[in-house]
Amino acid sequence: MTALTPFKPSISESMRTRILEQLHKIEADNDVTILFAIESGSRAWGFPSPDSDYDVRFVYAHKLDWYLSLEAGRDVIELPIDDELDISGWEIRKALNLMRKSNPVLLEWLYSPIKYIWRDELVSPLLNLSREAASQTPCIHHYRNLGLRYWEKSHATENRLNLKRFFYALRPALALLWIKEHPSLTPPMNVQELAAGLSISSVVLQEMEGLISAKTQLKEKHELEELPEMMQLEALVLDALEWAQNVENSKYTPSLNSEIEAYFRQVVMEVN
């Protein structure tokens, strides 16, 4: 096996309509403009279960008056989570401050294969800034901690494997390998594109393909009682986490304060 089966992310028209209705209601109820809204979760990561929910994430901006107040306003908007929808977003100033620290979450959102709202005239400059602001050390730290946490959770029950948690460890591990092999490129969001850009053996690809097939047929909370052959895949995950543990902790982060400040002012003025 030389490559995983390509992932084709898709959202039904009825669900897309429902999500857009919720996003437009958020804009109206909060008097904000959503710059972009995307899917972030297993449906965008390449291993959705039949009952996976929809993880909708967005970045928004308030009107100018909101930023002129002495009182700092709340910088997140979250809707109550139900069985299908998990919708939340960050205010643009919060998002930009996190980007200055090379927060990988925002970088991933900008590369999601599933977009609901995308105001290109506002997002394209942000995408360019995110590439320049990216720094390896915070990303490695984030993916290592994420991978370790879910690796332990996926193996919490003896002789059983929680597939969802295993994939939540596998994807950060693949992202770490991507950073190792392609230090100047942002890791793709889904496991298929990550694997396609890495030097991975056919045995590991075959083990991964089998698990993806199982995950897409089983419910989210299902645990495998008959463990599949995955020795090489587990070794790959552990090797990636060990590599990240031993990477020299560079203090360097790109300084783009003036460019980010200019972009922030541009956004606030344009949404008024």
N, C-alpha and C positions, 0 to 999 in steps of 0.2 A: 504494500500500500504506500503510495507516494503523497497523498493529500487527503484531508478530510472532505466529506461531502460538503459542497458549498452551502452556506447558510443564506436563506432568503427571508429576511425579516418582513413580516406583514401584519397589518392591523385591519380587521374587518371594517367596512365602511360604516356600519352601524356604531361600532365602538369608537371609531375616529370621530364621528359626528357627536357622540355623547361626550367625549373628552374635550372637543373644541367648544361645546356648549358650556362646560364647566370652566374652561379657561377664559372665555369671553365674559362669563358671569363674574369671575374673579376681577377682571379688569374694571367692570362696571361698579361692582360693590366696593372696591378699594381705591377707585380713581387712579389706577396705575396703567402703564403700558408694558406688556410682556414683550421683551426683545426676542426671546426664543423659548420654545418649549419642546422637549424631546422625551423619548422613552429611555429609561435607565433601569436596568434589571434584566432578568433572565430572557425576556423577550427581545432585548437588544444585544445580550451577551452570547446568544447562540445556543441556549439550552433550555427553552421554555417547557414547562409541564402543561398538560391539558388544562389544569386549574390555576396556572400562574396568574397573579394579579397584574395590573398595569401600573408601573412605577413612572409616573409623569413628573418631570422636573423642569423648572423654568427659572429664568432670571428676568427681573422686572425693574422699572424705574418709576418713581413718583413724580408728581409735578414739582416745579421749582420751589413753591412755598414750603413744601414738606422739609426740604433741605435747609431752609432758613430759620427753622425753629431752634430755640435754645434747648428744648427737650429732645433727646435722641429717641426717635421712633423705633418701633419693632421692625427688625430687618428680615423677617421671614413671614411667609404666608403658608399656612397649612390647612388643608381641608380634613375633616374627620375621615379616617380610613374605613372603607367598607370591604366586602368580600372581593370586590373586583378592582376598585380604584384607590390608589395611593398617590395623592397629588400634593406637591409642596414646591416652594420656590424661594430663592434668595433675592434680596434687594441688591441692585447693581453695585452700590458702594461696598457692601459686604463681600460680594463676589470678586470685585477687583482687589480688595485687600487680601483675600485668600489667594488670588492669582499671583500677587506679588511674592507670596511664599511658595509658589509653584505647587499649589494644592492640586493633586491629581484628579480629584472629583470633578472640578470645573473643566479641566482639560478633557476628561472623558465625555462630559455632557456635550461639549462642542463637536465631538467626533461621533456622536450617536448616529446610527444608520436610519433611525426612525424619528422624523421631525413632524411636529404638529403645527408649530408657529415658528417662522424663521424670517425675521425682518433683516434682509441681507445688507441693507445700507447701514444698519447699526451693528450687525454681528460680524461682518467681514473684517472690520478693523480690530474687533475683539479677538477674532481667530488669529490674526497676524500677531497681535500682542502676546497671545498665549504661547505661541511658538517661541517667541523671543524670551519670554519670562520663564520658560521651562528650565528646571534645574534637576539634575539626576538625584541628588542626595535626598530631598524631601520625598520624591516619588519612590525611591528605593525603600525609604523608611516606612512610608504608607503601605506599600504592597507587601513588604515583609511582615509587618504587624498584622495586616488583614489575613494574609495567608496562614500565618501561625495560629491565629485565633480560630479560624474555621477548620484548619487541619485537626486541631485537638477536638473540636466539636463534632466533626464528621466521624471520628473514631471513638466517641464517648461510650458507645455501647459495644461490648465485646461480641465479636463474630457477626456484627451488623454494620452496614455502611449507610449513612444518611447521604443520599446522592446530592441533594441540594447543597448541603454544607461542603461536600467534597468539591463540587464545582466552584463554590465560593472560595475555596483554597486553591484550586487548579488555575483559575483565571489570573489571580495575582502572581502565581508562580510563573505562568507564561509571560506575563507583563515584565517580570524581573529578567527573564531570559532575553526578552526583546530589548530591554535597556542595555543588557550586557553585550548583545550582538549588534545593536543599532543605537548607540548612545545619542545620536543626533536626531533621532526620529521619535515622534510621539507614538506610544503603543496603540494599536487598534483596539476597538472596544470588545469585539467578539472573539471567542476562542478559535474559530475557524481561520480568521485572518491572522491572528497571532501565530497559530501553528504553521500557516503557509509561509510566513516570513522567517521561520526558525529552522535550525538544523536539528531535526527530530527524526529518530529512527522509525522505520516502517512498523516495528513491533509496538512502539509507543502510540503511533497514530492509530493502529488497529485497536488497541485497548481503549483509546480515547473515543473512537468511533462507536464502539460497543456501548460505552457508558452514556454517550449522547443519545444514542438510539433508545436506551432504557429510560433515560430521564424524560424524553419527549413523550413517553407512553405511560408514565407513572405519575400519581398525584404527588404534590409538593412534599408532603410529610412522610411519604413512603420510605421505609428502610429496607435495603436489600439484605435478606437473610442468607442467601446463597451468594457468597462473594465471587465476583467474576475474576478472571485473570487480569491482574493490573500491577504486577510487581515492578515492571519497568517504568510504568507511569508514576507510581508512588515514588520510585527512586528519583525520577526527574523533578517532582515537586520538592522533595527533601533537598536535593542538590541545589535547586534554585534558592531555597530559603537559606541554606548554609552559605551560599555565595554572597547573598545580601547581608548576612550577619558579619561577614569578614571584609566587606567593602570599606575602604578608607572613608571616613566621615568628613567630606569636604565642607568647608564653611561658605564656599562661594555661592552666591545667588545673583543673577543678573539684576542690575539696577536700572529700572525703567520708570522711576517715580514720575518724572516730568511727562513722559508719554502717556502713562496711565492717568495722571491727573488731567491731561488735555482731553483724553478720550472720555473721562467721566463728565467733564464740563460739556463736551459736545453732546453726549447722550441726554443730559438733563435739559439742555436748551432745545434739542430737537423734539423731545416728547411733549413740550409745552405748546 
